[in-house]
Amino acid sequence: MDIVSRKENKLLNRVEINFRWQHEGQATPSRKAVMDLVRTLEPGSNPDCIVVKECHTRFGQPLTTGKAFIYADVGSMTVEPEYIHKRHEQFRSASPAPAKEGGDE
């Protein structure tokens, strides 16, 4: 995997990476494989704070390009839409339990 560009976005407390991955002789990489590789490119990053925003594979070519965001903490991830959180919750180590509201317990 090659990093095309890397930008630190201090306002949103994240690192934005555009990548290119030549996967000749292999299947199209899964979202989990991309997340694991991004984690190795940014040492010390929390795997629960990585979001793969875009991932495009070229038809007939072993080339995948995309964009990944690495947040500094879970609290900074509130800027992401709910569907992004749902898309990545299967890769998180422990999903936070939803808060119960006003029960008679």
A tleap script that builds the chain and sets N, CA, C and O, in Angstrom:
source leaprc.protein.ff14SB
mol = sequence {
  NMET ASP ILE VAL SER ARG LYS GLU ASN LYS
  LEU LEU ASN ARG VAL GLU ILE ASN PHE ARG
  TRP GLN HIE GLU GLY GLN ALA THR PRO SER
  ARG LYS ALA VAL MET ASP LEU VAL ARG THR
  LEU GLU PRO GLY SER ASN PRO ASP CYS ILE
  VAL VAL LYS GLU CYS HIE THR ARG PHE GLY
  GLN PRO LEU THR THR GLY LYS ALA PHE ILE
  TYR ALA ASP VAL GLY SER MET THR VAL GLU
  PRO GLU TYR ILE HIE LYS ARG HIE GLU GLN
  PHE ARG SER ALA SER PRO ALA PRO ALA LYS
  GLU GLY GLY ASP CGLU
}
set mol.1.N position { 0.854 -1.172 0.000 }
set mol.1.CA position { 0.000 0.000 0.000 }
set mol.1.C position { 0.897 1.232 0.000 }
set mol.1.O position { 1.878 1.306 0.740 }
set mol.2.N position { 0.542 2.190 -0.841 }
set mol.2.CA position { 1.267 3.451 -0.921 }
set mol.2.C position { 0.370 4.571 -0.407 }
set mol.2.O position { -0.828 4.603 -0.690 }
set mol.3.N position { 0.958 5.476 0.343 }
set mol.3.CA position { 0.223 6.654 0.786 }
set mol.3.C position { 0.380 7.717 -0.284 }
set mol.3.O position { 1.493 8.161 -0.568 }
set mol.4.N position { -0.740 8.128 -0.883 }
set mol.4.CA position { -0.724 9.170 -1.905 }
set mol.4.C position { -0.603 10.536 -1.236 }
set mol.4.O position { 0.172 11.387 -1.671 }
set mol.5.N position { -1.382 10.734 -0.170 }
set mol.5.CA position { -1.277 11.974 0.602 }
set mol.5.C position { -1.659 11.706 2.044 }
set mol.5.O position { -2.453 10.814 2.342 }
set mol.6.N position { -1.078 12.493 2.926 }
set mol.6.CA position { -1.353 12.399 4.367 }
set mol.6.C position { -1.516 13.812 4.897 }
set mol.6.O position { -0.639 14.657 4.719 }
set mol.7.N position { -2.645 14.065 5.550 }
set mol.7.CA position { -2.928 15.403 6.042 }
set mol.7.C position { -3.405 15.310 7.488 }
set mol.7.O position { -4.259 14.487 7.816 }
set mol.8.N position { -2.853 16.148 8.337 }
set mol.8.CA position { -3.321 16.220 9.715 }
set mol.8.C position { -4.370 17.308 9.806 }
set mol.8.O position { -4.083 18.479 9.557 }
set mol.9.N position { -5.573 16.930 10.159 }
set mol.9.CA position { -6.681 17.864 10.298 }
set mol.9.C position { -6.874 18.107 11.797 }
set mol.9.O position { -7.563 17.343 12.472 }
set mol.10.N position { -6.272 19.156 12.299 }
set mol.10.CA position { -6.310 19.443 13.726 }
set mol.10.C position { -7.691 19.903 14.183 }
set mol.10.O position { -8.059 19.689 15.338 }
set mol.11.N position { -8.453 20.526 13.302 }
set mol.11.CA position { -9.788 20.987 13.651 }
set mol.11.C position { -10.710 19.808 13.997 }
set mol.11.O position { -11.488 19.879 14.948 }
set mol.12.N position { -10.614 18.731 13.218 }
set mol.12.CA position { -11.445 17.554 13.464 }
set mol.12.C position { -10.707 16.467 14.237 }
set mol.12.O position { -11.257 15.390 14.466 }
set mol.13.N position { -9.472 16.737 14.639 }
set mol.13.CA position { -8.680 15.834 15.479 }
set mol.13.C position { -8.488 14.470 14.804 }
set mol.13.O position { -8.733 13.423 15.404 }
set mol.14.N position { -8.040 14.508 13.528 }
set mol.14.CA position { -7.841 13.271 12.787 }
set mol.14.C position { -6.718 13.427 11.772 }
set mol.14.O position { -6.300 14.538 11.445 }
set mol.15.N position { -6.242 12.288 11.284 }
set mol.15.CA position { -5.272 12.217 10.194 }
set mol.15.C position { -6.029 11.642 9.001 }
set mol.15.O position { -6.707 10.622 9.124 }
set mol.16.N position { -5.914 12.297 7.849 }
set mol.16.CA position { -6.601 11.870 6.637 }
set mol.16.C position { -5.578 11.299 5.664 }
set mol.16.O position { -4.611 11.968 5.300 }
set mol.17.N position { -5.798 10.072 5.253 }
set mol.17.CA position { -4.854 9.375 4.370 }
set mol.17.C position { -5.565 8.982 3.075 }
set mol.17.O position { -6.632 8.369 3.112 }
set mol.18.N position { -4.980 9.332 1.945 }
set mol.18.CA position { -5.405 8.823 0.638 }
set mol.18.C position { -4.392 7.753 0.263 }
set mol.18.O position { -3.184 7.982 0.331 }
set mol.19.N position { -4.889 6.578 -0.135 }
set mol.19.CA position { -3.982 5.460 -0.391 }
set mol.19.C position { -4.237 4.830 -1.744 }
set mol.19.O position { -5.290 5.012 -2.354 }
set mol.20.N position { -3.233 4.076 -2.198 }
set mol.20.CA position { -3.263 3.247 -3.407 }
set mol.20.C position { -2.730 1.889 -3.034 }
set mol.20.O position { -1.681 1.782 -2.398 }
set mol.21.N position { -3.442 0.845 -3.420 }
set mol.21.CA position { -3.007 -0.503 -3.070 }
set mol.21.C position { -3.023 -1.361 -4.327 }
set mol.21.O position { -4.082 -1.619 -4.898 }
set mol.22.N position { -1.839 -1.801 -4.755 }
set mol.22.CA position { -1.692 -2.739 -5.871 }
set mol.22.C position { -1.777 -4.140 -5.265 }
set mol.22.O position { -0.907 -4.522 -4.483 }
set mol.23.N position { -2.798 -4.904 -5.608 }
set mol.23.CA position { -2.978 -6.239 -5.032 }
set mol.23.C position { -2.985 -7.288 -6.135 }
set mol.23.O position { -3.937 -8.054 -6.290 }
set mol.24.N position { -1.904 -7.300 -6.891 }
set mol.24.CA position { -1.781 -8.218 -8.021 }
set mol.24.C position { -1.707 -9.662 -7.537 }
set mol.24.O position { -0.947 -9.995 -6.627 }
set mol.25.N position { -2.514 -10.507 -8.166 }
set mol.25.CA position { -2.531 -11.919 -7.800 }
set mol.25.C position { -3.342 -12.206 -6.554 }
set mol.25.O position { -3.348 -13.340 -6.075 }
set mol.26.N position { -4.022 -11.214 -6.018 }
set mol.26.CA position { -4.827 -11.387 -4.806 }
set mol.26.C position { -6.249 -10.904 -5.083 }
set mol.26.O position { -6.508 -10.212 -6.067 }
set mol.27.N position { -7.149 -11.279 -4.204 }
set mol.27.CA position { -8.533 -10.818 -4.310 }
set mol.27.C position { -8.627 -9.353 -3.892 }
set mol.27.O position { -7.697 -8.805 -3.300 }
set mol.28.N position { -9.748 -8.734 -4.204 }
set mol.28.CA position { -9.987 -7.362 -3.766 }
set mol.28.C position { -9.942 -7.332 -2.246 }
set mol.28.O position { -10.593 -8.150 -1.596 }
set mol.29.N position { -9.190 -6.408 -1.670 }
set mol.29.CA position { -9.062 -6.375 -0.210 }
set mol.29.C position { -10.386 -6.018 0.468 }
set mol.29.O position { -11.166 -5.212 -0.041 }
set mol.30.N position { -10.616 -6.632 1.618 }
set mol.30.CA position { -11.817 -6.337 2.392 }
set mol.30.C position { -11.608 -5.039 3.177 }
set mol.30.O position { -10.488 -4.540 3.285 }
set mol.31.N position { -12.687 -4.509 3.715 }
set mol.31.CA position { -12.601 -3.301 4.536 }
set mol.31.C position { -11.722 -3.549 5.757 }
set mol.31.O position { -10.961 -2.671 6.166 }
set mol.32.N position { -11.824 -4.742 6.341 }
set mol.32.CA position { -11.008 -5.092 7.512 }
set mol.32.C position { -9.529 -5.120 7.139 }
set mol.32.O position { -8.692 -4.644 7.906 }
set mol.33.N position { -9.196 -5.672 5.971 }
set mol.33.CA position { -7.795 -5.712 5.529 }
set mol.33.C position { -7.252 -4.302 5.332 }
set mol.33.O position { -6.105 -4.020 5.677 }
set mol.34.N position { -8.079 -3.416 4.777 }
set mol.34.CA position { -7.657 -2.023 4.584 }
set mol.34.C position { -7.439 -1.356 5.936 }
set mol.34.O position { -6.459 -0.635 6.126 }
set mol.35.N position { -8.355 -1.597 6.878 }
set mol.35.CA position { -8.213 -1.000 8.214 }
set mol.35.C position { -6.943 -1.492 8.905 }
set mol.35.O position { -6.241 -0.709 9.544 }
set mol.36.N position { -6.645 -2.789 8.778 }
set mol.36.CA position { -5.438 -3.336 9.399 }
set mol.36.C position { -4.174 -2.746 8.786 }
set mol.36.O position { -3.213 -2.461 9.500 }
set mol.37.N position { -4.169 -2.563 7.478 }
set mol.37.CA position { -2.997 -2.001 6.820 }
set mol.37.C position { -2.826 -0.525 7.162 }
set mol.37.O position { -1.702 -0.056 7.342 }
set mol.38.N position { -3.921 0.199 7.250 }
set mol.38.CA position { -3.841 1.612 7.651 }
set mol.38.C position { -3.282 1.714 9.063 }
set mol.38.O position { -2.508 2.621 9.367 }
set mol.39.N position { -3.672 0.792 9.913 }
set mol.39.CA position { -3.166 0.796 11.298 }
set mol.39.C position { -1.652 0.611 11.340 }
set mol.39.O position { -0.977 1.216 12.173 }
set mol.40.N position { -1.116 -0.220 10.450 }
set mol.40.CA position { 0.331 -0.414 10.426 }
set mol.40.C position { 1.051 0.809 9.857 }
set mol.40.O position { 2.204 1.073 10.197 }
set mol.41.N position { 0.358 1.557 8.982 }
set mol.41.CA position { 0.973 2.761 8.414 }
set mol.41.C position { 1.039 3.901 9.422 }
set mol.41.O position { 1.910 4.766 9.324 }
set mol.42.N position { 0.129 3.911 10.383 }
set mol.42.CA position { 0.100 4.925 11.441 }
set mol.42.C position { 0.319 4.234 12.780 }
set mol.42.O position { -0.649 3.868 13.448 }
set mol.43.N position { 1.580 4.048 13.186 }
set mol.43.CA position { 1.849 3.351 14.443 }
set mol.43.C position { 1.230 4.101 15.630 }
set mol.43.O position { 1.226 5.331 15.674 }
set mol.44.N position { 0.718 3.341 16.572 }
set mol.44.CA position { 0.123 3.930 17.760 }
set mol.44.C position { -1.329 4.317 17.588 }
set mol.44.O position { -1.930 4.862 18.514 }
set mol.45.N position { -1.912 4.051 16.430 }
set mol.45.CA position { -3.312 4.410 16.224 }
set mol.45.C position { -4.227 3.349 16.837 }
set mol.45.O position { -3.907 2.160 16.851 }
set mol.46.N position { -5.358 3.802 17.337 }
set mol.46.CA position { -6.351 2.924 17.938 }
set mol.46.C position { -7.196 2.312 16.817 }
set mol.46.O position { -7.772 3.057 16.024 }
set mol.47.N position { -7.289 0.981 16.725 }
set mol.47.CA position { -8.077 0.379 15.640 }
set mol.47.C position { -9.555 0.733 15.716 }
set mol.47.O position { -10.251 0.667 14.703 }
set mol.48.N position { -10.052 1.108 16.896 }
set mol.48.CA position { -11.455 1.505 17.034 }
set mol.48.C position { -11.708 2.909 16.515 }
set mol.48.O position { -12.861 3.329 16.413 }
set mol.49.N position { -10.658 3.638 16.187 }
set mol.49.CA position { -10.790 5.025 15.722 }
set mol.49.C position { -10.429 5.183 14.248 }
set mol.49.O position { -10.185 6.300 13.792 }
set mol.50.N position { -10.391 4.085 13.499 }
set mol.50.CA position { -10.079 4.128 12.076 }
set mol.50.C position { -11.372 3.989 11.285 }
set mol.50.O position { -12.181 3.097 11.540 }
set mol.51.N position { -11.552 4.887 10.320 }
set mol.51.CA position { -12.731 4.865 9.456 }
set mol.51.C position { -12.253 4.847 8.014 }
set mol.51.O position { -11.488 5.717 7.599 }
set mol.52.N position { -12.705 3.852 7.245 }
set mol.52.CA position { -12.414 3.800 5.815 }
set mol.52.C position { -13.592 4.458 5.119 }
set mol.52.O position { -14.690 3.902 5.078 }
set mol.53.N position { -13.361 5.643 4.572 }
set mol.53.CA position { -14.442 6.417 3.967 }
set mol.53.C position { -14.726 5.966 2.537 }
set mol.53.O position { -15.881 5.738 2.178 }
set mol.54.N position { -13.711 5.840 1.740 }
set mol.54.CA position { -13.885 5.480 0.335 }
set mol.54.C position { -12.958 4.318 0.023 }
set mol.54.O position { -11.854 4.222 0.558 }
set mol.55.N position { -13.426 3.440 -0.850 }
set mol.55.CA position { -12.614 2.319 -1.287 }
set mol.55.C position { -13.100 1.917 -2.678 }
set mol.55.O position { -14.190 1.364 -2.820 }
set mol.56.N position { -12.297 2.194 -3.696 }
set mol.56.CA position { -12.687 1.930 -5.081 }
set mol.56.C position { -11.676 0.998 -5.732 }
set mol.56.O position { -10.471 1.250 -5.695 }
set mol.57.N position { -12.174 -0.081 -6.328 }
set mol.57.CA position { -11.325 -1.008 -7.059 }
set mol.57.C position { -11.610 -0.835 -8.539 }
set mol.57.O position { -12.771 -0.794 -8.946 }
set mol.58.N position { -10.572 -0.735 -9.343 }
set mol.58.CA position { -10.705 -0.552 -10.780 }
set mol.58.C position { -11.088 -1.867 -11.441 }
set mol.58.O position { -10.509 -2.911 -11.142 }
set mol.59.N position { -12.055 -1.813 -12.331 }
set mol.59.CA position { -12.500 -3.010 -13.041 }
set mol.59.C position { -11.362 -3.536 -13.916 }
set mol.59.O position { -10.805 -2.808 -14.737 }
set mol.60.N position { -11.034 -4.799 -13.728 }
set mol.60.CA position { -10.012 -5.438 -14.542 }
set mol.60.C position { -8.592 -5.101 -14.141 }
set mol.60.O position { -7.649 -5.536 -14.802 }
set mol.61.N position { -8.415 -4.346 -13.086 }
set mol.61.CA position { -7.073 -3.977 -12.634 }
set mol.61.C position { -6.919 -4.335 -11.160 }
set mol.61.O position { -7.881 -4.237 -10.398 }
set mol.62.N position { -5.746 -4.740 -10.758 }
set mol.62.CA position { -5.519 -5.031 -9.343 }
set mol.62.C position { -5.116 -3.756 -8.578 }
set mol.62.O position { -4.063 -3.710 -7.943 }
set mol.63.N position { -5.965 -2.734 -8.650 }
set mol.63.CA position { -5.661 -1.446 -8.023 }
set mol.63.C position { -6.871 -0.968 -7.232 }
set mol.63.O position { -7.972 -0.849 -7.771 }
set mol.64.N position { -6.657 -0.697 -5.961 }
set mol.64.CA position { -7.702 -0.146 -5.098 }
set mol.64.C position { -7.200 1.175 -4.543 }
set mol.64.O position { -6.079 1.262 -4.041 }
set mol.65.N position { -8.030 2.198 -4.636 }
set mol.65.CA position { -7.699 3.500 -4.063 }
set mol.65.C position { -8.776 3.854 -3.054 }
set mol.65.O position { -9.892 3.338 -3.110 }
set mol.66.N position { -8.429 4.737 -2.137 }
set mol.66.CA position { -9.425 5.120 -1.143 }
set mol.66.C position { -8.924 6.166 -0.185 }
set mol.66.O position { -7.837 6.723 -0.333 }
set mol.67.N position { -9.759 6.413 0.809 }
set mol.67.CA position { -9.477 7.420 1.817 }
set mol.67.C position { -9.797 6.825 3.182 }
set mol.67.O position { -10.823 6.167 3.353 }
set mol.68.N position { -8.926 7.056 4.143 }
set mol.68.CA position { -9.145 6.582 5.504 }
set mol.68.C position { -8.875 7.716 6.479 }
set mol.68.O position { -7.973 8.528 6.276 }
set mol.69.N position { -9.672 7.758 7.544 }
set mol.69.CA position { -9.498 8.745 8.603 }
set mol.69.C position { -9.085 8.013 9.875 }
set mol.69.O position { -9.655 6.980 10.227 }
set mol.70.N position { -8.084 8.565 10.557 }
set mol.70.CA position { -7.638 8.012 11.825 }
set mol.70.C position { -7.858 9.089 12.882 }
set mol.70.O position { -7.157 10.101 12.911 }
set mol.71.N position { -8.832 8.859 13.741 }
set mol.71.CA position { -9.180 9.829 14.777 }
set mol.71.C position { -8.302 9.629 16.001 }
set mol.71.O position { -7.836 8.522 16.271 }
set mol.72.N position { -8.083 10.709 16.734 }
set mol.72.CA position { -7.251 10.646 17.935 }
set mol.72.C position { -7.966 9.927 19.072 }
set mol.72.O position { -7.321 9.247 19.870 }
set mol.73.N position { -9.292 10.066 19.159 }
set mol.73.CA position { -10.061 9.401 20.199 }
set mol.73.C position { -11.481 9.142 19.703 }
set mol.73.O position { -11.899 9.666 18.670 }
set mol.74.N position { -12.202 8.336 20.447 }
set mol.74.CA position { -13.560 7.960 20.053 }
set mol.74.C position { -14.490 9.168 20.086 }
set mol.74.O position { -15.407 9.254 19.269 }
set mol.75.N position { -14.278 10.095 21.003 }
set mol.75.CA position { -15.116 11.282 21.107 }
set mol.75.C position { -15.054 12.161 19.873 }
set mol.75.O position { -16.025 12.850 19.562 }
set mol.76.N position { -13.948 12.155 19.173 }
set mol.76.CA position { -13.798 12.967 17.969 }
set mol.76.C position { -14.571 12.388 16.789 }
set mol.76.O position { -14.789 13.079 15.794 }
set mol.77.N position { -14.979 11.145 16.888 }
set mol.77.CA position { -15.664 10.484 15.783 }
set mol.77.C position { -17.132 10.878 15.673 }
set mol.77.O position { -17.831 10.368 14.797 }
set mol.78.N position { -17.613 11.755 16.520 }
set mol.78.CA position { -19.024 12.149 16.481 }
set mol.78.C position { -19.363 12.926 15.212 }
set mol.78.O position { -20.543 13.084 14.895 }
set mol.79.N position { -18.369 13.414 14.480 }
set mol.79.CA position { -18.629 14.143 13.233 }
set mol.79.C position { -19.028 13.205 12.096 }
set mol.79.O position { -19.558 13.650 11.078 }
set mol.80.N position { -18.776 11.911 12.269 }
set mol.80.CA position { -19.129 10.936 11.237 }
set mol.80.C position { -20.628 10.630 11.306 }
set mol.80.O position { -21.190 10.556 12.398 }
set mol.81.N position { -21.282 10.452 10.149 }
set mol.81.CA position { -22.705 10.112 10.138 }
set mol.81.C position { -22.966 8.738 10.776 }
set mol.81.O position { -22.065 7.906 10.883 }
set mol.82.N position { -24.189 8.528 11.183 }
set mol.82.CA position { -24.569 7.282 11.861 }
set mol.82.C position { -24.325 6.050 10.979 }
set mol.82.O position { -23.922 5.003 11.486 }
set mol.83.N position { -24.563 6.160 9.673 }
set mol.83.CA position { -24.379 4.985 8.810 }
set mol.83.C position { -22.915 4.551 8.745 }
set mol.83.O position { -22.630 3.371 8.545 }
set mol.84.N position { -21.997 5.485 8.910 }
set mol.84.CA position { -20.571 5.130 8.944 }
set mol.84.C position { -20.266 4.340 10.215 }
set mol.84.O position { -19.529 3.355 10.174 }
set mol.85.N position { -20.832 4.770 11.342 }
set mol.85.CA position { -20.630 4.027 12.594 }
set mol.85.C position { -21.211 2.620 12.483 }
set mol.85.O position { -20.594 1.661 12.947 }
set mol.86.N position { -22.383 2.485 11.877 }
set mol.86.CA position { -22.991 1.159 11.715 }
set mol.86.C position { -22.148 0.287 10.787 }
set mol.86.O position { -22.016 -0.915 11.018 }
set mol.87.N position { -21.579 0.881 9.745 }
set mol.87.CA position { -20.767 0.141 8.782 }
set mol.87.C position { -19.502 -0.413 9.437 }
set mol.87.O position { -19.020 -1.476 9.048 }
set mol.88.N position { -18.964 0.299 10.425 }
set mol.88.CA position { -17.709 -0.105 11.041 }
set mol.88.C position { -17.875 -0.807 12.386 }
set mol.88.O position { -16.881 -1.260 12.955 }
set mol.89.N position { -19.092 -0.913 12.913 }
set mol.89.CA position { -19.248 -1.461 14.255 }
set mol.89.C position { -18.848 -2.936 14.338 }
set mol.89.O position { -18.463 -3.395 15.413 }
set mol.90.N position { -18.925 -3.683 13.253 }
set mol.90.CA position { -18.515 -5.086 13.286 }
set mol.90.C position { -17.001 -5.241 13.450 }
set mol.90.O position { -16.525 -6.314 13.821 }
set mol.91.N position { -16.244 -4.174 13.174 }
set mol.91.CA position { -14.789 -4.231 13.297 }
set mol.91.C position { -14.288 -3.674 14.619 }
set mol.91.O position { -13.095 -3.763 14.910 }
set mol.92.N position { -15.164 -3.106 15.416 }
set mol.92.CA position { -14.769 -2.509 16.696 }
set mol.92.C position { -14.597 -3.603 17.739 }
set mol.92.O position { -15.261 -4.638 17.687 }
set mol.93.N position { -13.699 -3.360 18.685 }
set mol.93.CA position { -13.440 -4.363 19.718 }
set mol.93.C position { -14.620 -4.507 20.661 }
set mol.93.O position { -14.962 -5.622 21.057 }
set mol.94.N position { -15.252 -3.389 21.030 }
set mol.94.CA position { -16.427 -3.437 21.904 }
set mol.94.C position { -17.304 -2.243 21.578 }
set mol.94.O position { -16.914 -1.097 21.800 }
set mol.95.N position { -18.488 -2.514 21.051 }
set mol.95.CA position { -19.413 -1.428 20.735 }
set mol.95.C position { -20.038 -0.931 22.030 }
set mol.95.O position { -20.411 -1.737 22.883 }
set mol.96.N position { -20.158 0.381 22.190 }
set mol.96.CA position { -20.773 0.891 23.402 }
set mol.96.C position { -22.250 0.513 23.463 }
set mol.96.O position { -22.957 0.565 22.456 }
set mol.97.N position { -22.704 0.137 24.646 }
set mol.97.CA position { -24.100 -0.239 24.821 }
set mol.97.C position { -24.969 0.999 24.786 }
set mol.97.O position { -24.590 2.029 25.344 }
set mol.98.N position { -26.128 0.926 24.145 }
set mol.98.CA position { -27.004 2.098 24.108 }
set mol.98.C position { -27.512 2.443 25.499 }
set mol.98.O position { -27.784 1.550 26.302 }
set mol.99.N position { -27.639 3.720 25.784 }
set mol.99.CA position { -28.089 4.190 27.084 }
set mol.99.C position { -29.586 3.941 27.229 }
set mol.99.O position { -30.355 4.162 26.294 }
set mol.100.N position { -29.988 3.481 28.400 }
set mol.100.CA position { -31.414 3.274 28.659 }
set mol.100.C position { -32.014 4.580 29.137 }
set mol.100.O position { -31.382 5.350 29.859 }
set mol.101.N position { -33.255 4.814 28.716 }
set mol.101.CA position { -33.907 6.047 29.093 }
set mol.101.C position { -35.054 5.790 30.051 }
set mol.101.O position { -35.932 4.973 29.777 }
set mol.102.N position { -35.044 6.477 31.154 }
set mol.102.CA position { -36.134 6.565 32.123 }
set mol.102.C position { -36.920 5.297 32.385 }
set mol.102.O position { -38.146 5.320 32.275 }
set mol.103.N position { -36.286 4.207 32.723 }
set mol.103.CA position { -36.995 2.973 33.036 }
set mol.103.C position { -37.424 2.947 34.490 }
set mol.103.O position { -36.957 3.762 35.286 }
set mol.104.N position { -38.306 2.025 34.850 }
set mol.104.CA position { -38.781 1.880 36.242 }
set mol.104.C position { -38.008 0.783 36.939 }
set mol.104.O position { -38.593 -0.004 37.682 }
set mol.105.N position { -36.750 0.714 36.724 }
set mol.105.CA position { -35.930 -0.369 37.275 }
set mol.105.C position { -35.488 -0.061 38.673 }
set mol.105.O position { -34.789 -0.864 39.291 }
savepdb mol mol.pdb
quit
